[in-house]
């Protein structure tokens, strides 16, 4: 069963309540005020396993992650040094 968080705008109290999915939302806070509202919070997500790191992304066709212009400059400078 999920735990829902509620907030009372009259007194500022926040509290949690365990409820079924099909239960109606609460209408009254523990202090007796009416008009509580359900607070929606993001769920905690934990990614486990491989595939969630920047090193796991697909690389360029030649297996390097460097720019094409950088690799072109390197190959040109390498060719010049071999001809000397």
HTML snippet that shows the backbone in 3Dmol.js (N, CA, C, O; Angstrom):
<script src="https://3Dmol.org/build/3Dmol-min.js"></script>
<div id="view" style="width:600px;height:400px;position:relative"></div>
<script>
const pdb = `
ATOM      1  N   UNK A   1       0.843  -1.180   0.000  1.00  0.00           N
ATOM      2  CA  UNK A   1       0.000   0.000   0.000  1.00  0.00           C
ATOM      3  C   UNK A   1       0.885   1.238   0.000  1.00  0.00           C
ATOM      4  O   UNK A   1       1.882   1.291   0.720  1.00  0.00           O
ATOM      5  N   UNK A   2       0.527   2.223  -0.796  1.00  0.00           N
ATOM      6  CA  UNK A   2       1.334   3.444  -0.864  1.00  0.00           C
ATOM      7  C   UNK A   2       1.132   4.350   0.345  1.00  0.00           C
ATOM      8  O   UNK A   2       0.115   4.294   1.037  1.00  0.00           O
ATOM      9  N   UNK A   3       2.121   5.167   0.566  1.00  0.00           N
ATOM     10  CA  UNK A   3       2.061   6.168   1.631  1.00  0.00           C
ATOM     11  C   UNK A   3       1.843   7.524   0.971  1.00  0.00           C
ATOM     12  O   UNK A   3       2.643   7.946   0.136  1.00  0.00           O
ATOM     13  N   UNK A   4       0.782   8.193   1.335  1.00  0.00           N
ATOM     14  CA  UNK A   4       0.458   9.505   0.778  1.00  0.00           C
ATOM     15  C   UNK A   4       0.813  10.589   1.786  1.00  0.00           C
ATOM     16  O   UNK A   4       0.635  10.420   2.992  1.00  0.00           O
ATOM     17  N   UNK A   5       1.319  11.709   1.268  1.00  0.00           N
ATOM     18  CA  UNK A   5       1.654  12.844   2.114  1.00  0.00           C
ATOM     19  C   UNK A   5       0.587  13.913   1.937  1.00  0.00           C
ATOM     20  O   UNK A   5       0.193  14.236   0.817  1.00  0.00           O
ATOM     21  N   UNK A   6       0.129  14.453   3.050  1.00  0.00           N
ATOM     22  CA  UNK A   6      -0.906  15.488   3.048  1.00  0.00           C
ATOM     23  C   UNK A   6      -0.387  16.733   3.742  1.00  0.00           C
ATOM     24  O   UNK A   6       0.523  16.670   4.570  1.00  0.00           O
ATOM     25  N   UNK A   7      -0.988  17.880   3.387  1.00  0.00           N
ATOM     26  CA  UNK A   7      -0.643  19.150   4.013  1.00  0.00           C
ATOM     27  C   UNK A   7      -1.922  19.908   4.339  1.00  0.00           C
ATOM     28  O   UNK A   7      -2.845  19.962   3.526  1.00  0.00           O
ATOM     29  N   UNK A   8      -1.970  20.490   5.526  1.00  0.00           N
ATOM     30  CA  UNK A   8      -3.120  21.286   5.942  1.00  0.00           C
ATOM     31  C   UNK A   8      -2.787  22.756   5.729  1.00  0.00           C
ATOM     32  O   UNK A   8      -1.855  23.264   6.354  1.00  0.00           O
ATOM     33  N   UNK A   9      -3.524  23.459   4.861  1.00  0.00           N
ATOM     34  CA  UNK A   9      -3.229  24.881   4.635  1.00  0.00           C
ATOM     35  C   UNK A   9      -3.594  25.763   5.831  1.00  0.00           C
ATOM     36  O   UNK A   9      -3.060  26.864   5.970  1.00  0.00           O
ATOM     37  N   UNK A  10      -4.493  25.293   6.692  1.00  0.00           N
ATOM     38  CA  UNK A  10      -4.916  26.098   7.846  1.00  0.00           C
ATOM     39  C   UNK A  10      -3.830  26.185   8.913  1.00  0.00           C
ATOM     40  O   UNK A  10      -3.551  27.268   9.427  1.00  0.00           O
ATOM     41  N   UNK A  11      -3.212  25.046   9.250  1.00  0.00           N
ATOM     42  CA  UNK A  11      -2.211  25.057  10.327  1.00  0.00           C
ATOM     43  C   UNK A  11      -0.794  24.757   9.833  1.00  0.00           C
ATOM     44  O   UNK A  11       0.163  24.885  10.597  1.00  0.00           O
ATOM     45  N   UNK A  12      -0.650  24.360   8.564  1.00  0.00           N
ATOM     46  CA  UNK A  12       0.678  24.092   8.005  1.00  0.00           C
ATOM     47  C   UNK A  12       1.239  22.729   8.363  1.00  0.00           C
ATOM     48  O   UNK A  12       2.409  22.461   8.087  1.00  0.00           O
ATOM     49  N   UNK A  13       0.452  21.870   8.961  1.00  0.00           N
ATOM     50  CA  UNK A  13       0.908  20.537   9.346  1.00  0.00           C
ATOM     51  C   UNK A  13       1.025  19.643   8.121  1.00  0.00           C
ATOM     52  O   UNK A  13       0.130  19.616   7.275  1.00  0.00           O
ATOM     53  N   UNK A  14       2.128  18.911   8.028  1.00  0.00           N
ATOM     54  CA  UNK A  14       2.262  17.886   6.993  1.00  0.00           C
ATOM     55  C   UNK A  14       2.291  16.533   7.688  1.00  0.00           C
ATOM     56  O   UNK A  14       2.922  16.376   8.733  1.00  0.00           O
ATOM     57  N   UNK A  15       1.609  15.565   7.107  1.00  0.00           N
ATOM     58  CA  UNK A  15       1.549  14.228   7.692  1.00  0.00           C
ATOM     59  C   UNK A  15       1.404  13.205   6.590  1.00  0.00           C
ATOM     60  O   UNK A  15       1.017  13.531   5.468  1.00  0.00           O
ATOM     61  N   UNK A  16       1.717  11.965   6.916  1.00  0.00           N
ATOM     62  CA  UNK A  16       1.638  10.863   5.967  1.00  0.00           C
ATOM     63  C   UNK A  16       0.548   9.888   6.398  1.00  0.00           C
ATOM     64  O   UNK A  16       0.263   9.721   7.584  1.00  0.00           O
ATOM     65  N   UNK A  17      -0.053   9.246   5.389  1.00  0.00           N
ATOM     66  CA  UNK A  17      -1.129   8.294   5.668  1.00  0.00           C
ATOM     67  C   UNK A  17      -0.996   7.117   4.706  1.00  0.00           C
ATOM     68  O   UNK A  17      -0.868   7.314   3.498  1.00  0.00           O
ATOM     69  N   UNK A  18      -1.026   5.901   5.232  1.00  0.00           N
ATOM     70  CA  UNK A  18      -1.014   4.692   4.411  1.00  0.00           C
ATOM     71  C   UNK A  18      -2.437   4.431   3.958  1.00  0.00           C
ATOM     72  O   UNK A  18      -3.343   4.298   4.781  1.00  0.00           O
ATOM     73  N   UNK A  19      -2.638   4.358   2.626  1.00  0.00           N
ATOM     74  CA  UNK A  19      -3.978   4.153   2.070  1.00  0.00           C
ATOM     75  C   UNK A  19      -3.921   3.211   0.879  1.00  0.00           C
ATOM     76  O   UNK A  19      -2.879   3.061   0.242  1.00  0.00           O
ATOM     77  N   UNK A  20      -5.049   2.577   0.584  1.00  0.00           N
ATOM     78  CA  UNK A  20      -5.188   1.796  -0.639  1.00  0.00           C
ATOM     79  C   UNK A  20      -5.312   2.754  -1.825  1.00  0.00           C
ATOM     80  O   UNK A  20      -5.624   3.932  -1.655  1.00  0.00           O
ATOM     81  N   UNK A  21      -5.066   2.236  -3.015  1.00  0.00           N
ATOM     82  CA  UNK A  21      -5.191   3.060  -4.215  1.00  0.00           C
ATOM     83  C   UNK A  21      -6.618   3.576  -4.407  1.00  0.00           C
ATOM     84  O   UNK A  21      -6.816   4.703  -4.861  1.00  0.00           O
ATOM     85  N   UNK A  22      -7.587   2.770  -4.070  1.00  0.00           N
ATOM     86  CA  UNK A  22      -8.974   3.154  -4.325  1.00  0.00           C
ATOM     87  C   UNK A  22      -9.631   3.876  -3.147  1.00  0.00           C
ATOM     88  O   UNK A  22     -10.823   4.177  -3.210  1.00  0.00           O
ATOM     89  N   UNK A  23      -8.892   4.159  -2.079  1.00  0.00           N
ATOM     90  CA  UNK A  23      -9.446   4.931  -0.956  1.00  0.00           C
ATOM     91  C   UNK A  23      -9.588   6.403  -1.340  1.00  0.00           C
ATOM     92  O   UNK A  23      -8.790   6.940  -2.109  1.00  0.00           O
ATOM     93  N   UNK A  24     -10.603   7.033  -0.799  1.00  0.00           N
ATOM     94  CA  UNK A  24     -10.814   8.462  -1.049  1.00  0.00           C
ATOM     95  C   UNK A  24      -9.746   9.274  -0.297  1.00  0.00           C
ATOM     96  O   UNK A  24      -9.299   8.864   0.775  1.00  0.00           O
ATOM     97  N   UNK A  25      -9.339  10.422  -0.856  1.00  0.00           N
ATOM     98  CA  UNK A  25      -8.361  11.266  -0.160  1.00  0.00           C
ATOM     99  C   UNK A  25      -8.916  11.762   1.175  1.00  0.00           C
ATOM    100  O   UNK A  25     -10.127  11.913   1.336  1.00  0.00           O
ATOM    101  N   UNK A  26      -8.021  12.012   2.123  1.00  0.00           N
ATOM    102  CA  UNK A  26      -8.449  12.508   3.429  1.00  0.00           C
ATOM    103  C   UNK A  26      -8.991  13.926   3.307  1.00  0.00           C
ATOM    104  O   UNK A  26      -8.597  14.679   2.415  1.00  0.00           O
ATOM    105  N   UNK A  27      -9.894  14.278   4.208  1.00  0.00           N
ATOM    106  CA  UNK A  27     -10.505  15.602   4.200  1.00  0.00           C
ATOM    107  C   UNK A  27     -10.144  16.412   5.440  1.00  0.00           C
ATOM    108  O   UNK A  27     -10.379  17.620   5.477  1.00  0.00           O
ATOM    109  N   UNK A  28      -9.566  15.753   6.474  1.00  0.00           N
ATOM    110  CA  UNK A  28      -9.346  16.414   7.748  1.00  0.00           C
ATOM    111  C   UNK A  28      -7.940  16.089   8.265  1.00  0.00           C
ATOM    112  O   UNK A  28      -7.496  14.945   8.167  1.00  0.00           O
ATOM    113  N   UNK A  29      -7.241  17.087   8.812  1.00  0.00           N
ATOM    114  CA  UNK A  29      -5.905  16.880   9.377  1.00  0.00           C
ATOM    115  C   UNK A  29      -6.021  16.357  10.807  1.00  0.00           C
ATOM    116  O   UNK A  29      -7.104  16.406  11.390  1.00  0.00           O
ATOM    117  N   UNK A  30      -4.920  15.854  11.386  1.00  0.00           N
ATOM    118  CA  UNK A  30      -4.973  15.341  12.760  1.00  0.00           C
ATOM    119  C   UNK A  30      -5.374  16.403  13.791  1.00  0.00           C
ATOM    120  O   UNK A  30      -5.845  16.059  14.875  1.00  0.00           O
ATOM    121  N   UNK A  31      -5.192  17.690  13.462  1.00  0.00           N
ATOM    122  CA  UNK A  31      -5.572  18.763  14.382  1.00  0.00           C
ATOM    123  C   UNK A  31      -7.041  19.155  14.263  1.00  0.00           C
ATOM    124  O   UNK A  31      -7.516  20.006  15.014  1.00  0.00           O
ATOM    125  N   UNK A  32      -7.773  18.538  13.319  1.00  0.00           N
ATOM    126  CA  UNK A  32      -9.206  18.791  13.203  1.00  0.00           C
ATOM    127  C   UNK A  32      -9.596  19.789  12.125  1.00  0.00           C
ATOM    128  O   UNK A  32     -10.786  20.050  11.952  1.00  0.00           O
ATOM    129  N   UNK A  33      -8.646  20.358  11.393  1.00  0.00           N
ATOM    130  CA  UNK A  33      -8.976  21.314  10.326  1.00  0.00           C
ATOM    131  C   UNK A  33      -9.410  20.572   9.065  1.00  0.00           C
ATOM    132  O   UNK A  33      -8.927  19.478   8.775  1.00  0.00           O
ATOM    133  N   UNK A  34     -10.318  21.177   8.329  1.00  0.00           N
ATOM    134  CA  UNK A  34     -10.793  20.589   7.078  1.00  0.00           C
ATOM    135  C   UNK A  34     -10.067  21.230   5.900  1.00  0.00           C
ATOM    136  O   UNK A  34      -9.535  22.335   6.004  1.00  0.00           O
ATOM    137  N   UNK A  35     -10.058  20.522   4.790  1.00  0.00           N
ATOM    138  CA  UNK A  35      -9.499  21.068   3.558  1.00  0.00           C
ATOM    139  C   UNK A  35      -8.038  20.709   3.323  1.00  0.00           C
ATOM    140  O   UNK A  35      -7.301  21.493   2.725  1.00  0.00           O
ATOM    141  N   UNK A  36      -7.603  19.526   3.787  1.00  0.00           N
ATOM    142  CA  UNK A  36      -6.219  19.120   3.542  1.00  0.00           C
ATOM    143  C   UNK A  36      -6.043  18.796   2.069  1.00  0.00           C
ATOM    144  O   UNK A  36      -7.001  18.459   1.373  1.00  0.00           O
ATOM    145  N   UNK A  37      -4.819  18.901   1.611  1.00  0.00           N
ATOM    146  CA  UNK A  37      -4.537  18.582   0.211  1.00  0.00           C
ATOM    147  C   UNK A  37      -3.401  17.580   0.144  1.00  0.00           C
ATOM    148  O   UNK A  37      -2.510  17.578   0.993  1.00  0.00           O
ATOM    149  N   UNK A  38      -3.439  16.732  -0.869  1.00  0.00           N
ATOM    150  CA  UNK A  38      -2.401  15.721  -1.071  1.00  0.00           C
ATOM    151  C   UNK A  38      -1.193  16.381  -1.724  1.00  0.00           C
ATOM    152  O   UNK A  38      -1.327  17.127  -2.694  1.00  0.00           O
ATOM    153  N   UNK A  39      -0.028  16.102  -1.187  1.00  0.00           N
ATOM    154  CA  UNK A  39       1.220  16.663  -1.715  1.00  0.00           C
ATOM    155  C   UNK A  39       1.857  15.611  -2.609  1.00  0.00           C
ATOM    156  O   UNK A  39       2.076  14.477  -2.182  1.00  0.00           O
ATOM    157  N   UNK A  40       2.153  15.984  -3.844  1.00  0.00           N
ATOM    158  CA  UNK A  40       2.788  15.066  -4.786  1.00  0.00           C
ATOM    159  C   UNK A  40       4.290  15.332  -4.791  1.00  0.00           C
ATOM    160  O   UNK A  40       4.733  16.458  -5.017  1.00  0.00           O
ATOM    161  N   UNK A  41       5.061  14.287  -4.539  1.00  0.00           N
ATOM    162  CA  UNK A  41       6.512  14.386  -4.545  1.00  0.00           C
ATOM    163  C   UNK A  41       7.067  13.425  -5.580  1.00  0.00           C
ATOM    164  O   UNK A  41       6.456  12.389  -5.845  1.00  0.00           O
ATOM    165  N   UNK A  42       8.211  13.744  -6.170  1.00  0.00           N
ATOM    166  CA  UNK A  42       8.782  12.830  -7.163  1.00  0.00           C
ATOM    167  C   UNK A  42       9.248  11.531  -6.509  1.00  0.00           C
ATOM    168  O   UNK A  42       9.742  11.522  -5.381  1.00  0.00           O
ATOM    169  N   UNK A  43       9.080  10.468  -7.225  1.00  0.00           N
ATOM    170  CA  UNK A  43       9.488   9.158  -6.711  1.00  0.00           C
ATOM    171  C   UNK A  43      10.996   9.012  -6.817  1.00  0.00           C
ATOM    172  O   UNK A  43      11.610   9.489  -7.772  1.00  0.00           O
ATOM    173  N   UNK A  44      11.584   8.358  -5.842  1.00  0.00           N
ATOM    174  CA  UNK A  44      13.021   8.093  -5.885  1.00  0.00           C
ATOM    175  C   UNK A  44      13.309   6.956  -6.845  1.00  0.00           C
ATOM    176  O   UNK A  44      12.782   5.855  -6.690  1.00  0.00           O
ATOM    177  N   UNK A  45      14.145   7.221  -7.835  1.00  0.00           N
ATOM    178  CA  UNK A  45      14.469   6.208  -8.835  1.00  0.00           C
ATOM    179  C   UNK A  45      15.950   5.870  -8.708  1.00  0.00           C
ATOM    180  O   UNK A  45      16.793   6.766  -8.666  1.00  0.00           O
ATOM    181  N   UNK A  46      16.261   4.605  -8.648  1.00  0.00           N
ATOM    182  CA  UNK A  46      17.646   4.154  -8.580  1.00  0.00           C
ATOM    183  C   UNK A  46      17.920   3.315  -9.819  1.00  0.00           C
ATOM    184  O   UNK A  46      17.274   2.291 -10.043  1.00  0.00           O
ATOM    185  N   UNK A  47      18.886   3.758 -10.624  1.00  0.00           N
ATOM    186  CA  UNK A  47      19.278   3.013 -11.813  1.00  0.00           C
ATOM    187  C   UNK A  47      20.392   2.051 -11.427  1.00  0.00           C
ATOM    188  O   UNK A  47      21.444   2.469 -10.945  1.00  0.00           O
ATOM    189  N   UNK A  48      20.157   0.777 -11.640  1.00  0.00           N
ATOM    190  CA  UNK A  48      21.171  -0.226 -11.330  1.00  0.00           C
ATOM    191  C   UNK A  48      21.578  -0.927 -12.615  1.00  0.00           C
ATOM    192  O   UNK A  48      20.783  -1.054 -13.546  1.00  0.00           O
ATOM    193  N   UNK A  49      22.797  -1.370 -12.653  1.00  0.00           N
ATOM    194  CA  UNK A  49      23.295  -2.101 -13.807  1.00  0.00           C
ATOM    195  C   UNK A  49      24.095  -1.222 -14.734  1.00  0.00           C
ATOM    196  O   UNK A  49      24.288  -0.036 -14.470  1.00  0.00           O
ATOM    197  N   UNK A  50      24.559  -1.803 -15.820  1.00  0.00           N
ATOM    198  CA  UNK A  50      25.372  -1.049 -16.771  1.00  0.00           C
ATOM    199  C   UNK A  50      24.471  -0.272 -17.722  1.00  0.00           C
ATOM    200  O   UNK A  50      23.286  -0.573 -17.860  1.00  0.00           O
ATOM    201  N   UNK A  51      25.039   0.713 -18.363  1.00  0.00           N
ATOM    202  CA  UNK A  51      24.306   1.473 -19.356  1.00  0.00           C
ATOM    203  C   UNK A  51      23.840   2.832 -18.892  1.00  0.00           C
ATOM    204  O   UNK A  51      23.093   3.488 -19.617  1.00  0.00           O
ATOM    205  N   UNK A  52      24.246   3.289 -17.715  1.00  0.00           N
ATOM    206  CA  UNK A  52      23.776   4.557 -17.208  1.00  0.00           C
ATOM    207  C   UNK A  52      24.919   5.549 -16.988  1.00  0.00           C
ATOM    208  O   UNK A  52      24.773   6.504 -16.225  1.00  0.00           O
ATOM    209  N   UNK A  53      26.038   5.330 -17.642  1.00  0.00           N
ATOM    210  CA  UNK A  53      27.178   6.214 -17.477  1.00  0.00           C
ATOM    211  C   UNK A  53      27.512   6.868 -18.807  1.00  0.00           C
ATOM    212  O   UNK A  53      27.147   6.342 -19.858  1.00  0.00           O
ATOM    213  N   UNK A  54      28.193   7.995 -18.785  1.00  0.00           N
ATOM    214  CA  UNK A  54      28.536   8.691 -20.024  1.00  0.00           C
ATOM    215  C   UNK A  54      29.498   7.874 -20.866  1.00  0.00           C
ATOM    216  O   UNK A  54      29.530   8.037 -22.086  1.00  0.00           O
ATOM    217  N   UNK A  55      30.279   7.005 -20.257  1.00  0.00           N
ATOM    218  CA  UNK A  55      31.205   6.179 -21.026  1.00  0.00           C
ATOM    219  C   UNK A  55      30.492   5.055 -21.758  1.00  0.00           C
ATOM    220  O   UNK A  55      31.092   4.408 -22.616  1.00  0.00           O
ATOM    221  N   UNK A  56      29.241   4.808 -21.444  1.00  0.00           N
ATOM    222  CA  UNK A  56      28.496   3.730 -22.085  1.00  0.00           C
ATOM    223  C   UNK A  56      27.731   4.174 -23.324  1.00  0.00           C
ATOM    224  O   UNK A  56      27.101   3.347 -23.983  1.00  0.00           O
ATOM    225  N   UNK A  57      27.771   5.462 -23.656  1.00  0.00           N
ATOM    226  CA  UNK A  57      27.051   5.930 -24.839  1.00  0.00           C
ATOM    227  C   UNK A  57      27.771   5.496 -26.101  1.00  0.00           C
ATOM    228  O   UNK A  57      28.968   5.210 -26.090  1.00  0.00           O
ATOM    229  N   UNK A  58      27.028   5.453 -27.173  1.00  0.00           N
ATOM    230  CA  UNK A  58      27.566   5.040 -28.461  1.00  0.00           C
ATOM    231  C   UNK A  58      28.610   6.035 -28.934  1.00  0.00           C
ATOM    232  O   UNK A  58      28.441   7.244 -28.778  1.00  0.00           O
ATOM    233  N   UNK A  59      29.658   5.538 -29.496  1.00  0.00           N
ATOM    234  CA  UNK A  59      30.733   6.399 -29.983  1.00  0.00           C
ATOM    235  C   UNK A  59      30.647   6.546 -31.498  1.00  0.00           C
ATOM    236  O   UNK A  59      29.785   5.950 -32.144  1.00  0.00           O
ATOM    237  N   UNK A  60      31.547   7.346 -32.054  1.00  0.00           N
ATOM    238  CA  UNK A  60      31.604   7.517 -33.505  1.00  0.00           C
ATOM    239  C   UNK A  60      31.944   6.189 -34.173  1.00  0.00           C
ATOM    240  O   UNK A  60      32.315   5.230 -33.497  1.00  0.00           O
ATOM    241  N   UNK A  61      31.820   6.132 -35.482  1.00  0.00           N
ATOM    242  CA  UNK A  61      32.038   4.904 -36.226  1.00  0.00           C
ATOM    243  C   UNK A  61      33.423   4.307 -36.073  1.00  0.00           C
ATOM    244  O   UNK A  61      33.571   3.087 -36.131  1.00  0.00           O
ATOM    245  N   UNK A  62      34.462   5.148 -35.875  1.00  0.00           N
ATOM    246  CA  UNK A  62      35.816   4.617 -35.768  1.00  0.00           C
ATOM    247  C   UNK A  62      36.184   4.237 -34.333  1.00  0.00           C
ATOM    248  O   UNK A  62      37.321   3.838 -34.082  1.00  0.00           O
ATOM    249  N   UNK A  63      35.260   4.349 -33.398  1.00  0.00           N
ATOM    250  CA  UNK A  63      35.514   3.954 -32.024  1.00  0.00           C
ATOM    251  C   UNK A  63      36.060   5.059 -31.149  1.00  0.00           C
ATOM    252  O   UNK A  63      36.219   4.866 -29.943  1.00  0.00           O
ATOM    253  N   UNK A  64      36.352   6.223 -31.731  1.00  0.00           N
ATOM    254  CA  UNK A  64      36.852   7.355 -30.956  1.00  0.00           C
ATOM    255  C   UNK A  64      35.724   8.330 -30.691  1.00  0.00           C
ATOM    256  O   UNK A  64      34.785   8.429 -31.480  1.00  0.00           O
ATOM    257  N   UNK A  65      35.810   9.044 -29.596  1.00  0.00           N
ATOM    258  CA  UNK A  65      34.786  10.022 -29.272  1.00  0.00           C
ATOM    259  C   UNK A  65      35.234  11.439 -29.614  1.00  0.00           C
ATOM    260  O   UNK A  65      34.550  12.396 -29.250  1.00  0.00           O
ATOM    261  N   UNK A  66      36.353  11.599 -30.298  1.00  0.00           N
ATOM    262  CA  UNK A  66      36.842  12.941 -30.622  1.00  0.00           C
ATOM    263  C   UNK A  66      36.179  13.469 -31.889  1.00  0.00           C
ATOM    264  O   UNK A  66      35.592  12.703 -32.653  1.00  0.00           O
ATOM    265  N   UNK A  67      36.272  14.762 -32.110  1.00  0.00           N
ATOM    266  CA  UNK A  67      35.644  15.388 -33.264  1.00  0.00           C
ATOM    267  C   UNK A  67      36.326  14.956 -34.553  1.00  0.00           C
ATOM    268  O   UNK A  67      37.490  14.556 -34.542  1.00  0.00           O
ATOM    269  N   UNK A  68      35.604  15.036 -35.660  1.00  0.00           N
ATOM    270  CA  UNK A  68      36.167  14.660 -36.948  1.00  0.00           C
ATOM    271  C   UNK A  68      37.288  15.608 -37.351  1.00  0.00           C
ATOM    272  O   UNK A  68      38.290  15.179 -37.923  1.00  0.00           O
ATOM    273  N   UNK A  69      37.125  16.896 -37.055  1.00  0.00           N
ATOM    274  CA  UNK A  69      38.147  17.863 -37.436  1.00  0.00           C
ATOM    275  C   UNK A  69      39.446  17.612 -36.670  1.00  0.00           C
ATOM    276  O   UNK A  69      40.533  17.766 -37.226  1.00  0.00           O
ATOM    277  N   UNK A  70      39.339  17.229 -35.407  1.00  0.00           N
ATOM    278  CA  UNK A  70      40.530  16.924 -34.617  1.00  0.00           C
ATOM    279  C   UNK A  70      41.244  15.704 -35.169  1.00  0.00           C
ATOM    280  O   UNK A  70      42.471  15.694 -35.266  1.00  0.00           O
ATOM    281  N   UNK A  71      40.486  14.671 -35.532  1.00  0.00           N
ATOM    282  CA  UNK A  71      41.110  13.459 -36.050  1.00  0.00           C
ATOM    283  C   UNK A  71      41.721  13.724 -37.422  1.00  0.00           C
ATOM    284  O   UNK A  71      42.746  13.131 -37.760  1.00  0.00           O
ATOM    285  N   UNK A  72      41.112  14.604 -38.221  1.00  0.00           N
ATOM    286  CA  UNK A  72      41.661  14.944 -39.528  1.00  0.00           C
ATOM    287  C   UNK A  72      42.982  15.687 -39.371  1.00  0.00           C
ATOM    288  O   UNK A  72      43.940  15.407 -40.092  1.00  0.00           O
ATOM    289  N   UNK A  73      43.042  16.639 -38.427  1.00  0.00           N
ATOM    290  CA  UNK A  73      44.268  17.375 -38.178  1.00  0.00           C
ATOM    291  C   UNK A  73      45.372  16.449 -37.695  1.00  0.00           C
ATOM    292  O   UNK A  73      46.523  16.604 -38.101  1.00  0.00           O
ATOM    293  N   UNK A  74      45.051  15.507 -36.851  1.00  0.00           N
ATOM    294  CA  UNK A  74      46.041  14.566 -36.345  1.00  0.00           C
ATOM    295  C   UNK A  74      46.589  13.696 -37.470  1.00  0.00           C
ATOM    296  O   UNK A  74      47.792  13.440 -37.533  1.00  0.00           O
ATOM    297  N   UNK A  75      45.704  13.240 -38.359  1.00  0.00           N
ATOM    298  CA  UNK A  75      46.164  12.382 -39.456  1.00  0.00           C
ATOM    299  C   UNK A  75      47.030  13.164 -40.436  1.00  0.00           C
ATOM    300  O   UNK A  75      47.990  12.621 -40.983  1.00  0.00           O
ATOM    301  N   UNK A  76      46.696  14.454 -40.668  1.00  0.00           N
ATOM    302  CA  UNK A  76      47.508  15.283 -41.554  1.00  0.00           C
ATOM    303  C   UNK A  76      48.880  15.540 -40.959  1.00  0.00           C
ATOM    304  O   UNK A  76      49.885  15.458 -41.666  1.00  0.00           O
ATOM    305  N   UNK A  77      48.938  15.853 -39.659  1.00  0.00           N
ATOM    306  CA  UNK A  77      50.226  16.113 -39.027  1.00  0.00           C
ATOM    307  C   UNK A  77      51.052  14.836 -38.952  1.00  0.00           C
ATOM    308  O   UNK A  77      52.279  14.897 -39.042  1.00  0.00           O
ATOM    309  N   UNK A  78      50.420  13.695 -38.791  1.00  0.00           N
ATOM    310  CA  UNK A  78      51.124  12.423 -38.763  1.00  0.00           C
ATOM    311  C   UNK A  78      51.701  12.113 -40.136  1.00  0.00           C
ATOM    312  O   UNK A  78      52.822  11.617 -40.245  1.00  0.00           O
ATOM    313  N   UNK A  79      50.935  12.407 -41.188  1.00  0.00           N
ATOM    314  CA  UNK A  79      51.407  12.159 -42.551  1.00  0.00           C
ATOM    315  C   UNK A  79      52.595  13.061 -42.879  1.00  0.00           C
ATOM    316  O   UNK A  79      53.541  12.617 -43.529  1.00  0.00           O
ATOM    317  N   UNK A  80      52.561  14.315 -42.441  1.00  0.00           N
ATOM    318  CA  UNK A  80      53.667  15.245 -42.681  1.00  0.00           C
ATOM    319  C   UNK A  80      54.940  14.789 -41.962  1.00  0.00           C
ATOM    320  O   UNK A  80      56.036  14.892 -42.514  1.00  0.00           O
ATOM    321  N   UNK A  81      54.799  14.300 -40.765  1.00  0.00           N
ATOM    322  CA  UNK A  81      55.987  13.870 -40.006  1.00  0.00           C
ATOM    323  C   UNK A  81      56.579  12.594 -40.600  1.00  0.00           C
ATOM    324  O   UNK A  81      57.787  12.391 -40.483  1.00  0.00           O
ATOM    325  N   UNK A  82      55.797  11.736 -41.224  1.00  0.00           N
ATOM    326  CA  UNK A  82      56.292  10.514 -41.830  1.00  0.00           C
ATOM    327  C   UNK A  82      57.033  10.824 -43.121  1.00  0.00           C
ATOM    328  O   UNK A  82      57.964  10.096 -43.466  1.00  0.00           O
ATOM    329  N   UNK A  83      56.664  11.873 -43.850  1.00  0.00           N
ATOM    330  CA  UNK A  83      57.310  12.199 -45.120  1.00  0.00           C
ATOM    331  C   UNK A  83      58.641  12.911 -44.920  1.00  0.00           C
ATOM    332  O   UNK A  83      59.423  12.999 -45.867  1.00  0.00           O
ATOM    333  N   UNK A  84      58.924  13.410 -43.753  1.00  0.00           N
ATOM    334  CA  UNK A  84      60.195  14.145 -43.509  1.00  0.00           C
ATOM    335  C   UNK A  84      61.348  13.225 -43.369  1.00  0.00           C
ATOM    336  O   UNK A  84      62.475  13.674 -43.163  1.00  0.00           O
TER     337      UNK A  84
END
`;
const viewer = $3Dmol.createViewer("view");
viewer.addModel(pdb, "pdb");
viewer.setStyle({}, {cartoon: {color: "spectrum"}});
viewer.zoomTo();
viewer.render();
</script>
